[in-house]
Amino acid sequence: MSEAATHSATAPVARPELLASLDPLLREWLPRQRWFAGKGRPVTGFSLVSATELLPSDSPVGLLHLLVRTHQPLTPALGALSHPSDCYQLLIGVREALPPRLAPALIGHLEDGPLAGRTVYEALHDARPADALLEALRTRADLGELRFERASGQEIGSDLVPRLVTSEQSNSSVVYGDTFILKLLRRIVPGINPDLELPLALAQAGCARVPAPTAWISAELGGETYTLGVLQPFVRGASDGWELALRELAKGGDFGAEARALGRATAEVHLALARALPTVTLGHAQMKPLVDGMTQRLEAAAQAVPALRPYAPGLRTAFEALADLAAEGRTWTAQRVHGDLHLGQCLRSPSGEWSLIDFEGEPSKPLAERRMPHPPARDIAGMLRSFDYAAHTHRPLVPGWADTCRAAYCSGYAEASGLDPRTDPVLLRAYETDKAVYEVLYEARHRPDWLPVPLAAVRRLAADATTP
């Protein structure tokens, strides 16, 4: 993406003073957002990448669409030396003053610049700007570098009341009349995002386990395409798998049948992805960088988290065993996978059908890495770890709950795919170990009280060289 400002609208958006006037407000507001990835490092400046006026800023309610690149020090040791960092999608509402209902959305009051005297705020809290986004998708609008596209044969009704989903983490979502949900990606990178790419491929493959994209927003910048948002059908009355599992735990219910059904759903998605997109064979040469990456992540995590160090030798055997199998001539089939599968990425409809959502992968990883093929065991390991997490949220701990769910999930997967993940224990253990190591590092940094959960798994995985 070019560092030069790319302006796509008339005054005041196209005037360079706009970003200068927003700068002090954004430095305070942006780091407080849950989706901001640069926490812990000061923001030293911004570059305007793209600016589009979606609603006139001199009207009672204005809407500015900005792509803004932050500048942050690479490391604290570099002090004020700042380098371009992440690019964020911002939707800025503009009003004379905010009504009380929009007070939580306040970014600040502009004292100078082209919008001097106006108030700016997070626009997604406001119905009028949210309506403007849906209308642009409905009409397939082209605004500057922004492209609002709609799938062939898909219709979008009008007069759908918007509401902001408040539980988002790495992105933002707006539900329209319990009919559609628009997911807006916050950290923007070049290339098609898997959260659009994979559901489109699955829709073309006839897989009903993933809501098919109805429409999407993209930007054309510097000869590259950037995915900005995806509109999909909203599953009314659905419960996500995490909430459902915790509910069953709380009332002493059995989650085994649901875990089995979820295993079948996962297998159906994997089979459809393998039909729709190329698969590759991983032999010794291909497995070496994969195993080396797992080992390097373990070493880095052990350096950062002292509690992990006693288990590192045992954990390393999981990766060594996989490398040994590859050296002996064993091969594996790799394909596109979900990449960040856990109970919270699964929805059960009121009719009992499971769907998989949020195919973005781990947002902290580069897009090219998120689009790499992996054995399906990567997704399976993520779900097995999620059952373990759910079990540990309940007190007292219910003995055997997670083990029952893990077994049922694998059995359901085998029913739909013809292949039981447990028949390749070395591969599954390596992926589950890699996931548990990631969890240890995450919890140590962000939720120290949760650290015992992955450490319990680490103890089991370090002690067991063959059984997942």
DRENDO-1510 file (C-alpha; in Angstrom, 1 decimal, always signed):
<recs>
REC; n; res; u; v; w
REC; 1; MET; +0.0; +0.0; +0.0 .
REC; 2; SER; +1.4; +3.4; -0.9 .
REC; 3; GLU; +2.4; +5.7; +1.9 .
REC; 4; ALA; +1.1; +8.6; -0.1 .
REC; 5; ALA; -2.4; +9.8; +0.8 .
REC; 6; THR; -5.0; +8.5; -1.6 .
REC; 7; HIS; -7.9; +10.9; -1.6 .
REC; 8; SER; -11.2; +9.9; -3.1 .
REC; 9; ALA; -13.6; +12.6; -2.4 .
REC; 10; THR; -14.0; +16.4; -2.5 .
REC; 11; ALA; -13.5; +18.9; +0.3 .
REC; 12; PRO; -13.3; +18.6; +3.2 .
REC; 13; VAL; -12.2; +14.9; +3.0 .
REC; 14; ALA; -9.6; +15.7; +0.3 .
REC; 15; ARG; -7.9; +18.4; +2.3 .
REC; 16; PRO; -4.7; +17.4; +4.0 .
REC; 17; GLU; -5.7; +19.4; +7.1 .
REC; 18; LEU; -8.3; +16.7; +7.9 .
REC; 19; LEU; -5.9; +14.1; +9.2 .
REC; 20; ALA; -3.8; +16.7; +11.0 .
REC; 21; SER; -6.9; +17.9; +12.9 .
REC; 22; LEU; -7.9; +14.3; +13.7 .
REC; 23; ASP; -4.4; +13.2; +14.8 .
REC; 24; PRO; -4.5; +14.2; +18.5 .
REC; 25; LEU; -8.0; +12.7; +18.9 .
REC; 26; LEU; -7.1; +9.4; +17.2 .
REC; 27; ARG; -3.9; +9.0; +19.3 .
REC; 28; GLU; -6.1; +8.9; +22.4 .
REC; 29; TRP; -9.1; +7.0; +21.0 .
REC; 30; LEU; -7.5; +4.3; +18.7 .
REC; 31; PRO; -5.4; +2.5; +21.3 .
REC; 32; ARG; -8.5; +2.0; +23.5 .
REC; 33; GLN; -10.3; +0.0; +20.9 .
REC; 34; ARG; -10.4; -3.7; +21.4 .
REC; 35; TRP; -9.5; -4.3; +17.8 .
REC; 36; PHE; -6.3; -2.2; +17.9 .
REC; 37; ALA; -3.3; -4.5; +17.5 .
REC; 38; GLY; -0.5; -2.1; +18.5 .
REC; 39; LYS; -1.3; -1.9; +22.2 .
REC; 40; GLY; +1.8; -1.3; +24.4 .
REC; 41; ARG; +3.5; +0.9; +21.9 .
REC; 42; PRO; +2.8; +4.7; +21.5 .
REC; 43; VAL; +1.3; +6.0; +18.3 .
REC; 44; THR; +3.7; +8.6; +16.9 .
REC; 45; GLY; +1.8; +9.6; +13.8 .
REC; 46; PHE; -0.6; +8.6; +11.0 .
REC; 47; SER; -0.6; +8.4; +7.2 .
REC; 48; LEU; -3.8; +8.9; +5.3 .
REC; 49; VAL; -4.1; +6.0; +2.8 .
REC; 50; SER; -7.7; +6.6; +1.6 .
REC; 51; ALA; -10.6; +8.9; +2.4 .
REC; 52; THR; -14.1; +8.7; +1.1 .
REC; 53; GLU; -17.1; +10.8; +2.1 .
REC; 54; LEU; -20.1; +8.4; +2.3 .
REC; 55; LEU; -22.5; +11.0; +3.7 .
REC; 56; PRO; -21.7; +14.7; +3.3 .
REC; 57; SER; -19.8; +16.0; +6.3 .
REC; 58; ASP; -21.6; +19.3; +6.2 .
REC; 59; SER; -25.0; +17.6; +6.6 .
REC; 60; PRO; -26.6; +17.0; +10.0 .
REC; 61; VAL; -25.1; +13.5; +10.0 .
REC; 62; GLY; -21.9; +12.9; +8.0 .
REC; 63; LEU; -19.9; +9.7; +7.4 .
REC; 64; LEU; -16.2; +9.6; +6.5 .
REC; 65; HIS; -14.6; +6.3; +5.5 .
REC; 66; LEU; -10.8; +6.4; +6.2 .
REC; 67; LEU; -8.0; +4.0; +5.8 .
REC; 68; VAL; -5.3; +5.2; +8.1 .
REC; 69; ARG; -1.8; +3.8; +8.6 .
REC; 70; THR; -0.4; +4.1; +12.1 .
REC; 71; HIS; +3.2; +4.8; +12.9 .
REC; 72; GLN; +4.6; +3.2; +16.0 .
REC; 73; PRO; +8.1; +2.4; +17.3 .
REC; 74; LEU; +9.3; -1.0; +16.3 .
REC; 75; THR; +10.6; -1.7; +19.8 .
REC; 76; PRO; +10.8; +0.4; +23.0 .
REC; 77; ALA; +14.6; +0.4; +22.6 .
REC; 78; LEU; +14.2; +2.5; +19.4 .
REC; 79; GLY; +12.6; +5.3; +21.3 .
REC; 80; ALA; +11.0; +7.8; +19.0 .
REC; 81; LEU; +12.2; +6.1; +15.8 .
REC; 82; SER; +8.9; +5.3; +14.2 .
REC; 83; HIS; +8.1; +3.1; +11.2 .
REC; 84; PRO; +4.8; +2.5; +9.2 .
REC; 85; SER; +2.8; -0.1; +11.0 .
REC; 86; ASP; -0.8; -1.4; +10.7 .
REC; 87; CYS; -3.5; +0.1; +8.4 .
REC; 88; TYR; -7.0; +0.4; +10.0 .
REC; 89; GLN; -10.4; +1.0; +8.6 .
REC; 90; LEU; -12.2; +3.8; +10.4 .
REC; 91; LEU; -15.8; +4.9; +10.0 .
REC; 92; ILE; -16.1; +8.4; +11.4 .
REC; 93; GLY; -19.4; +10.0; +12.1 .
REC; 94; VAL; -19.7; +13.8; +12.0 .
REC; 95; ARG; -22.3; +15.8; +13.9 .
REC; 96; GLU; -22.7; +19.2; +15.5 .
REC; 97; ALA; -23.1; +17.6; +18.8 .
REC; 98; LEU; -23.9; +14.0; +20.0 .
REC; 99; PRO; -27.2; +13.0; +21.5 .
REC; 100; PRO; -26.9; +11.3; +24.8 .
REC; 101; ARG; -27.4; +7.8; +23.3 .
REC; 102; LEU; -24.2; +8.3; +21.3 .
REC; 103; ALA; -22.0; +9.5; +24.1 .
REC; 104; PRO; -20.1; +6.1; +24.4 .
REC; 105; ALA; -19.1; +6.5; +20.7 .
REC; 106; LEU; -17.4; +9.9; +21.1 .
REC; 107; ILE; -14.0; +10.4; +19.6 .
REC; 108; GLY; -13.7; +14.1; +20.3 .
REC; 109; HIS; -14.5; +17.7; +19.2 .
REC; 110; LEU; -12.4; +19.2; +16.4 .
REC; 111; GLU; -11.0; +22.6; +17.2 .
REC; 112; ASP; -9.4; +23.3; +13.8 .
REC; 113; GLY; -9.2; +21.9; +10.2 .
REC; 114; PRO; -12.0; +21.6; +7.7 .
REC; 115; LEU; -14.4; +20.2; +10.3 .
REC; 116; ALA; -13.7; +22.7; +13.0 .
REC; 117; GLY; -16.5; +23.0; +15.5 .
REC; 118; ARG; -17.9; +19.6; +14.7 .
REC; 119; THR; -18.0; +16.4; +16.8 .
REC; 120; VAL; -16.6; +13.1; +15.5 .
REC; 121; TYR; -17.5; +9.7; +16.8 .
REC; 122; GLU; -17.5; +5.9; +16.0 .
REC; 123; ALA; -20.2; +5.9; +13.3 .
REC; 124; LEU; -21.3; +2.3; +13.7 .
REC; 125; HIS; -23.2; +3.2; +16.9 .
REC; 126; ASP; -25.5; +5.4; +14.8 .
REC; 127; ALA; -28.3; +4.1; +12.6 .
REC; 128; ARG; -28.0; +6.7; +9.8 .
REC; 129; PRO; -24.3; +5.9; +8.9 .
REC; 130; ALA; -25.0; +2.1; +9.3 .
REC; 131; ASP; -27.9; +2.5; +6.9 .
REC; 132; ALA; -25.6; +4.2; +4.4 .
REC; 133; LEU; -23.3; +1.2; +4.3 .
REC; 134; LEU; -26.1; -1.3; +3.6 .
REC; 135; GLU; -27.6; +1.0; +1.0 .
REC; 136; ALA; -24.2; +1.2; -0.8 .
REC; 137; LEU; -24.1; -2.6; -0.8 .
REC; 138; ARG; -27.7; -2.9; -2.0 .
REC; 139; THR; -27.1; -0.5; -4.9 .
REC; 140; ARG; -23.6; -1.9; -5.7 .
REC; 141; ALA; -22.1; +1.6; -5.3 .
REC; 142; ASP; -18.6; +2.6; -6.5 .
REC; 143; LEU; -17.3; +5.4; -4.4 .
REC; 144; GLY; -13.7; +6.5; -5.1 .
REC; 145; GLU; -11.6; +3.4; -4.4 .
REC; 146; LEU; -14.4; +1.7; -2.6 .
REC; 147; ARG; -16.3; -1.1; -4.3 .
REC; 148; PHE; -19.6; -2.3; -2.8 .
REC; 149; GLU; -20.3; -5.7; -4.5 .
REC; 150; ARG; -23.2; -8.1; -4.3 .
REC; 151; ALA; -23.4; -11.8; -5.2 .
REC; 152; SER; -25.3; -12.7; -8.3 .
REC; 153; GLY; -29.0; -13.4; -7.5 .
REC; 154; GLN; -28.8; -12.0; -4.0 .
REC; 155; GLU; -31.2; -9.3; -2.9 .
REC; 156; ILE; -30.9; -6.9; +0.0 .
REC; 157; GLY; -34.1; -5.4; +1.3 .
REC; 158; SER; -34.5; -1.8; +2.6 .
REC; 159; ASP; -35.7; -0.6; +6.0 .
REC; 160; LEU; -33.7; -3.1; +8.0 .
REC; 161; VAL; -32.9; -1.7; +11.4 .
REC; 162; PRO; -29.2; -1.8; +12.3 .
REC; 163; ARG; -27.7; -2.6; +15.6 .
REC; 164; LEU; -24.0; -2.8; +16.5 .
REC; 165; VAL; -22.8; -6.1; +18.0 .
REC; 166; THR; -20.9; -5.2; +21.2 .
REC; 167; SER; -19.0; -8.4; +21.7 .
REC; 168; GLU; -16.5; -8.1; +18.9 .
REC; 169; GLN; -12.8; -8.4; +19.5 .
REC; 170; SER; -10.6; -8.1; +16.4 .
REC; 171; ASN; -13.3; -6.6; +14.1 .
REC; 172; SER; -16.7; -4.9; +14.2 .
REC; 173; SER; -20.1; -6.2; +13.2 .
REC; 174; VAL; -23.6; -4.7; +12.5 .
REC; 175; VAL; -26.8; -6.8; +12.4 .
REC; 176; TYR; -29.5; -5.5; +10.1 .
REC; 177; GLY; -33.0; -6.5; +11.1 .
REC; 178; ASP; -32.0; -10.1; +12.1 .
REC; 179; THR; -31.6; -10.7; +8.4 .
REC; 180; PHE; -27.9; -9.9; +7.7 .
REC; 181; ILE; -24.7; -9.3; +9.6 .
REC; 182; LEU; -22.0; -7.1; +8.2 .
REC; 183; LYS; -18.5; -7.8; +9.5 .
REC; 184; LEU; -16.1; -4.9; +9.0 .
REC; 185; LEU; -12.5; -5.8; +9.1 .
REC; 186; ARG; -10.5; -3.3; +11.1 .
REC; 187; ARG; -6.9; -4.1; +10.3 .
REC; 188; ILE; -6.5; -4.0; +6.6 .
REC; 189; VAL; -3.9; -5.9; +4.5 .
REC; 190; PRO; -3.5; -6.4; +0.7 .
REC; 191; GLY; -5.1; -9.5; -0.8 .
REC; 192; ILE; -8.5; -11.2; -0.6 .
REC; 193; ASN; -9.3; -12.0; +3.1 .
REC; 194; PRO; -10.1; -15.7; +3.8 .
REC; 195; ASP; -13.3; -14.5; +5.5 .
REC; 196; LEU; -14.5; -13.7; +2.0 .
REC; 197; GLU; -12.5; -16.1; -0.1 .
REC; 198; LEU; -13.4; -19.4; +1.7 .
REC; 199; PRO; -17.1; -18.8; +2.2 .
REC; 200; LEU; -17.4; -17.9; -1.5 .
REC; 201; ALA; -15.6; -21.1; -2.4 .
REC; 202; LEU; -17.8; -23.1; -0.1 .
REC; 203; ALA; -21.0; -21.5; -1.5 .
REC; 204; GLN; -19.9; -22.5; -5.0 .
REC; 205; ALA; -19.2; -26.0; -3.7 .
REC; 206; GLY; -22.7; -26.2; -2.4 .
REC; 207; CYS; -21.7; -26.4; +1.3 .
REC; 208; ALA; -24.6; -25.2; +3.5 .
REC; 209; ARG; -22.5; -25.3; +6.7 .
REC; 210; VAL; -21.2; -21.8; +6.1 .
REC; 211; PRO; -23.4; -18.8; +5.5 .
REC; 212; ALA; -22.8; -17.7; +1.9 .
REC; 213; PRO; -21.6; -14.1; +1.4 .
REC; 214; THR; -24.4; -11.9; +0.2 .
REC; 215; ALA; -22.3; -8.8; -0.5 .
REC; 216; TRP; -18.9; -7.4; +0.3 .
REC; 217; ILE; -16.8; -4.2; +0.4 .
REC; 218; SER; -13.4; -3.9; -1.1 .
REC; 219; ALA; -10.9; -1.2; -2.0 .
REC; 220; GLU; -8.6; -0.9; -5.0 .
REC; 221; LEU; -5.4; +0.7; -4.0 .
REC; 222; GLY; -2.1; +0.8; -5.8 .
REC; 223; GLY; -3.1; -2.1; -8.1 .
REC; 224; GLU; -4.1; -4.4; -5.2 .
REC; 225; THR; -7.4; -5.4; -3.8 .
REC; 226; TYR; -8.2; -5.1; -0.1 .
REC; 227; THR; -11.2; -6.8; +1.6 .
REC; 228; LEU; -12.9; -4.4; +4.0 .
REC; 229; GLY; -16.2; -6.1; +4.9 .
REC; 230; VAL; -18.5; -9.1; +4.3 .
REC; 231; LEU; -22.3; -9.2; +4.5 .
REC; 232; GLN; -23.8; -12.6; +5.3 .
REC; 233; PRO; -27.2; -14.0; +6.3 .
REC; 234; PHE; -27.8; -13.7; +10.1 .
REC; 235; VAL; -28.7; -17.0; +11.8 .
REC; 236; ARG; -31.6; -16.0; +13.9 .
REC; 237; GLY; -31.8; -17.4; +17.4 .
REC; 238; ALA; -28.5; -19.1; +17.0 .
REC; 239; SER; -26.2; -19.9; +20.0 .
REC; 240; ASP; -22.5; -20.0; +19.6 .
REC; 241; GLY; -20.8; -23.2; +20.6 .
REC; 242; TRP; -19.0; -21.6; +23.6 .
REC; 243; GLU; -22.1; -20.2; +25.1 .
REC; 244; LEU; -24.0; -23.5; +24.5 .
REC; 245; ALA; -21.2; -25.6; +26.1 .
REC; 246; LEU; -21.1; -23.3; +29.2 .
REC; 247; ARG; -24.8; -23.5; +29.5 .
REC; 248; GLU; -24.8; -27.3; +29.4 .
REC; 249; LEU; -21.9; -27.4; +31.9 .
REC; 250; ALA; -23.8; -25.1; +34.3 .
REC; 251; LYS; -26.9; -27.3; +34.4 .
REC; 252; GLY; -25.0; -30.6; +34.3 .
REC; 253; GLY; -26.1; -31.5; +30.8 .
REC; 254; ASP; -24.4; -33.8; +28.4 .
REC; 255; PHE; -22.6; -32.0; +25.5 .
REC; 256; GLY; -21.5; -35.2; +23.8 .
REC; 257; ALA; -24.3; -35.3; +21.2 .
REC; 258; GLU; -23.6; -31.7; +20.2 .
REC; 259; ALA; -19.8; -32.3; +20.0 .
REC; 260; ARG; -20.5; -35.3; +17.7 .
REC; 261; ALA; -22.7; -33.1; +15.5 .
REC; 262; LEU; -20.1; -30.4; +15.4 .
REC; 263; GLY; -17.5; -33.0; +14.4 .
REC; 264; ARG; -19.7; -33.9; +11.4 .
REC; 265; ALA; -20.1; -30.3; +10.5 .
REC; 266; THR; -16.4; -29.7; +10.6 .
REC; 267; ALA; -15.7; -32.7; +8.4 .
REC; 268; GLU; -18.3; -31.5; +5.8 .
REC; 269; VAL; -16.6; -28.1; +5.6 .
REC; 270; HIS; -13.2; -29.7; +5.2 .
REC; 271; LEU; -14.4; -32.0; +2.5 .
REC; 272; ALA; -16.0; -29.1; +0.6 .
REC; 273; LEU; -12.9; -27.0; +0.9 .
REC; 274; ALA; -10.8; -29.9; -0.5 .
REC; 275; ARG; -13.2; -30.1; -3.5 .
REC; 276; ALA; -13.3; -26.4; -4.1 .
REC; 277; LEU; -9.7; -25.4; -3.7 .
REC; 278; PRO; -6.3; -27.1; -4.5 .
REC; 279; THR; -4.8; -29.6; -2.1 .
REC; 280; VAL; -1.1; -30.4; -1.8 .
REC; 281; THR; +1.0; -33.3; -0.5 .
REC; 282; LEU; +3.3; -32.7; +2.4 .
REC; 283; GLY; +6.4; -34.8; +2.4 .
REC; 284; HIS; +9.7; -34.5; +4.3 .
REC; 285; ALA; +10.8; -31.3; +2.5 .
REC; 286; GLN; +7.4; -29.6; +3.1 .
REC; 287; MET; +7.0; -30.8; +6.7 .
REC; 288; LYS; +10.4; -29.5; +7.8 .
REC; 289; PRO; +9.6; -25.8; +7.8 .
REC; 290; LEU; +6.2; -26.6; +9.4 .
REC; 291; VAL; +7.9; -28.5; +12.2 .
REC; 292; ASP; +10.7; -26.0; +12.6 .
REC; 293; GLY; +8.0; -23.3; +13.0 .
REC; 294; MET; +6.4; -25.2; +15.8 .
REC; 295; THR; +9.7; -25.7; +17.5 .
REC; 296; GLN; +10.7; -22.1; +17.2 .
REC; 297; ARG; +7.4; -21.0; +18.7 .
REC; 298; LEU; +8.0; -23.4; +21.6 .
REC; 299; GLU; +11.4; -22.0; +22.3 .
REC; 300; ALA; +10.2; -18.4; +22.1 .
REC; 301; ALA; +7.3; -19.1; +24.5 .
REC; 302; ALA; +9.6; -20.9; +26.9 .
REC; 303; GLN; +11.9; -17.9; +27.0 .
REC; 304; ALA; +8.9; -15.6; +27.7 .
REC; 305; VAL; +7.0; -17.8; +30.2 .
REC; 306; PRO; +9.2; -19.4; +32.9 .
REC; 307; ALA; +6.3; -21.7; +33.9 .
REC; 308; LEU; +6.6; -23.4; +30.5 .
REC; 309; ARG; +10.3; -24.2; +30.7 .
REC; 310; PRO; +10.1; -27.5; +32.7 .
REC; 311; TYR; +7.8; -29.0; +30.1 .
REC; 312; ALA; +9.7; -27.8; +27.0 .
REC; 313; PRO; +11.8; -31.0; +26.5 .
REC; 314; GLY; +8.7; -33.2; +26.7 .
REC; 315; LEU; +6.7; -30.9; +24.3 .
REC; 316; ARG; +9.6; -30.9; +21.9 .
REC; 317; THR; +9.2; -34.6; +21.4 .
REC; 318; ALA; +5.8; -34.0; +19.8 .
REC; 319; PHE; +7.4; -32.1; +17.0 .
REC; 320; GLU; +10.4; -34.4; +16.8 .
REC; 321; ALA; +8.1; -37.4; +16.4 .
REC; 322; LEU; +6.3; -35.7; +13.5 .
REC; 323; ALA; +9.7; -34.8; +11.9 .
REC; 324; ASP; +10.8; -38.5; +12.3 .
REC; 325; LEU; +7.6; -39.7; +10.5 .
REC; 326; ALA; +8.2; -37.4; +7.6 .
REC; 327; ALA; +11.9; -38.5; +7.4 .
REC; 328; GLU; +10.7; -42.1; +7.1 .
REC; 329; GLY; +8.6; -41.2; +4.0 .
REC; 330; ARG; +5.2; -40.5; +5.6 .
REC; 331; THR; +3.2; -37.9; +3.7 .
REC; 332; TRP; +0.1; -35.9; +4.5 .
REC; 333; THR; -2.6; -34.1; +2.5 .
REC; 334; ALA; -2.9; -30.4; +3.2 .
REC; 335; GLN; -5.7; -28.1; +2.2 .
REC; 336; ARG; -7.3; -24.8; +3.1 .
REC; 337; VAL; -8.7; -24.9; +6.6 .
REC; 338; HIS; -10.5; -22.6; +8.9 .
REC; 339; GLY; -7.3; -21.7; +10.7 .
REC; 340; ASP; -8.7; -20.5; +14.0 .
REC; 341; LEU; -11.4; -23.0; +14.9 .
REC; 342; HIS; -12.9; -23.1; +18.4 .
REC; 343; LEU; -16.3; -23.3; +20.0 .
REC; 344; GLY; -16.9; -19.5; +19.6 .
REC; 345; GLN; -16.6; -19.9; +15.8 .
REC; 346; CYS; -19.5; -22.2; +15.6 .
REC; 347; LEU; -23.2; -21.5; +15.6 .
REC; 348; ARG; -26.1; -23.8; +16.3 .
REC; 349; SER; -29.4; -22.8; +14.8 .
REC; 350; PRO; -32.7; -23.3; +16.7 .
REC; 351; SER; -33.3; -26.3; +14.5 .
REC; 352; GLY; -30.1; -27.9; +15.8 .
REC; 353; GLU; -27.9; -27.4; +12.7 .
REC; 354; TRP; -24.3; -26.3; +13.2 .
REC; 355; SER; -22.6; -23.7; +11.0 .
REC; 356; LEU; -19.0; -22.5; +11.0 .
REC; 357; ILE; -18.2; -18.8; +10.8 .
REC; 358; ASP; -15.2; -16.3; +10.9 .
REC; 359; PHE; -12.8; -17.8; +8.4 .
REC; 360; GLU; -10.3; -14.9; +8.8 .
REC; 361; GLY; -7.8; -17.0; +10.7 .
REC; 362; GLU; -5.6; -15.6; +13.4 .
REC; 363; PRO; -5.5; -11.9; +12.6 .
REC; 364; SER; -2.1; -11.5; +14.2 .
REC; 365; LYS; -0.5; -13.6; +11.5 .
REC; 366; PRO; +0.4; -12.4; +8.0 .
REC; 367; LEU; -2.3; -13.0; +5.4 .
REC; 368; ALA; +0.0; -15.2; +3.3 .
REC; 369; GLU; +0.5; -17.5; +6.3 .
REC; 370; ARG; -3.2; -17.6; +7.0 .
REC; 371; ARG; -3.9; -18.7; +3.4 .
REC; 372; MET; -1.4; -21.6; +3.5 .
REC; 373; PRO; -2.7; -25.2; +3.3 .
REC; 374; HIS; -2.5; -27.3; +6.4 .
REC; 375; PRO; -3.7; -30.8; +7.3 .
REC; 376; PRO; -7.2; -30.7; +8.7 .
REC; 377; ALA; -5.7; -31.8; +12.0 .
REC; 378; ARG; -4.9; -28.1; +12.7 .
REC; 379; ASP; -8.6; -27.2; +12.9 .
REC; 380; ILE; -9.4; -30.4; +14.9 .
REC; 381; ALA; -6.7; -29.6; +17.4 .
REC; 382; GLY; -8.1; -26.1; +17.9 .
REC; 383; MET; -11.5; -27.5; +18.7 .
REC; 384; LEU; -10.1; -30.1; +21.1 .
REC; 385; ARG; -8.4; -27.4; +23.0 .
REC; 386; SER; -11.6; -25.4; +23.1 .
REC; 387; PHE; -13.5; -28.3; +24.8 .
REC; 388; ASP; -10.7; -28.2; +27.4 .
REC; 389; TYR; -11.1; -24.5; +27.9 .
REC; 390; ALA; -14.8; -24.8; +28.4 .
REC; 391; ALA; -14.4; -27.5; +31.0 .
REC; 392; HIS; -12.1; -25.4; +33.0 .
REC; 393; THR; -14.5; -22.4; +33.2 .
REC; 394; HIS; -16.8; -24.5; +35.4 .
REC; 395; ARG; -16.3; -25.0; +39.1 .
REC; 396; PRO; -16.1; -27.5; +40.4 .
REC; 397; LEU; -14.4; -29.2; +37.4 .
REC; 398; VAL; -16.5; -31.9; +35.9 .
REC; 399; PRO; -14.3; -35.0; +35.6 .
REC; 400; GLY; -14.2; -36.4; +32.1 .
REC; 401; TRP; -16.4; -33.7; +30.5 .
REC; 402; ALA; -13.7; -32.5; +28.0 .
REC; 403; ASP; -12.6; -36.1; +27.3 .
REC; 404; THR; -16.1; -37.1; +26.4 .
REC; 405; CYS; -16.5; -34.1; +24.1 .
REC; 406; ARG; -13.2; -34.7; +22.4 .
REC; 407; ALA; -14.0; -38.3; +21.7 .
REC; 408; ALA; -17.5; -37.5; +20.4 .
REC; 409; TYR; -16.2; -34.8; +18.2 .
REC; 410; CYS; -13.6; -37.1; +16.6 .
REC; 411; SER; -16.2; -39.8; +16.2 .
REC; 412; GLY; -18.6; -37.3; +14.4 .
REC; 413; TYR; -15.7; -36.2; +12.2 .
REC; 414; ALA; -15.0; -39.8; +11.2 .
REC; 415; GLU; -18.7; -40.4; +10.4 .
REC; 416; ALA; -18.7; -37.7; +7.9 .
REC; 417; SER; -15.2; -37.9; +6.5 .
REC; 418; GLY; -14.4; -41.6; +6.8 .
REC; 419; LEU; -11.2; -40.7; +8.6 .
REC; 420; ASP; -10.9; -40.6; +12.4 .
REC; 421; PRO; -8.3; -37.9; +13.5 .
REC; 422; ARG; -7.2; -40.2; +16.3 .
REC; 423; THR; -5.7; -42.7; +13.8 .
REC; 424; ASP; -2.9; -40.2; +13.3 .
REC; 425; PRO; -1.9; -39.5; +16.9 .
REC; 426; VAL; +1.5; -38.0; +16.1 .
REC; 427; LEU; +0.1; -35.4; +13.8 .
REC; 428; LEU; -2.8; -34.5; +16.1 .
REC; 429; ARG; -0.5; -34.3; +19.1 .
REC; 430; ALA; +1.9; -32.0; +17.3 .
REC; 431; TYR; -0.9; -29.6; +16.3 .
REC; 432; GLU; -2.5; -29.7; +19.8 .
REC; 433; THR; +0.9; -29.0; +21.4 .
REC; 434; ASP; +1.5; -26.1; +19.1 .
REC; 435; LYS; -1.9; -24.7; +20.0 .
REC; 436; ALA; -1.3; -25.2; +23.8 .
REC; 437; VAL; +2.0; -23.4; +23.6 .
REC; 438; TYR; +0.3; -20.5; +21.8 .
REC; 439; GLU; -2.3; -20.4; +24.6 .
REC; 440; VAL; +0.4; -20.3; +27.3 .
REC; 441; LEU; +2.0; -17.3; +25.8 .
REC; 442; TYR; -1.3; -15.5; +25.2 .
REC; 443; GLU; -2.6; -16.1; +28.7 .
REC; 444; ALA; +0.7; -15.1; +30.3 .
REC; 445; ARG; +0.5; -11.8; +28.5 .
REC; 446; HIS; -3.2; -11.0; +28.6 .
REC; 447; ARG; -5.0; -13.2; +31.2 .
REC; 448; PRO; -2.6; -14.5; +33.8 .
REC; 449; ASP; -5.5; -16.0; +35.8 .
REC; 450; TRP; -6.2; -18.3; +32.9 .
REC; 451; LEU; -2.7; -19.6; +32.6 .
REC; 452; PRO; -3.4; -22.8; +34.6 .
REC; 453; VAL; -5.8; -24.0; +31.8 .
REC; 454; PRO; -3.2; -24.4; +29.0 .
REC; 455; LEU; -0.5; -25.4; +31.5 .
REC; 456; ALA; -2.7; -28.4; +32.5 .
REC; 457; ALA; -2.7; -29.4; +28.8 .
REC; 458; VAL; +1.0; -28.8; +28.5 .
REC; 459; ARG; +1.6; -31.2; +31.4 .
REC; 460; ARG; -0.4; -33.9; +29.7 .
REC; 461; LEU; +1.1; -33.4; +26.3 .
REC; 462; ALA; +4.6; -33.3; +27.6 .
REC; 463; ALA; +4.2; -36.5; +29.4 .
REC; 464; ASP; +2.5; -38.5; +26.6 .
REC; 465; ALA; +4.5; -39.1; +23.5 .
REC; 466; THR; +1.8; -40.9; +21.5 .
REC; 467; THR; -1.7; -40.3; +22.7 .
REC; 468; PRO; -3.5; -37.0; +21.8 .
</recs>
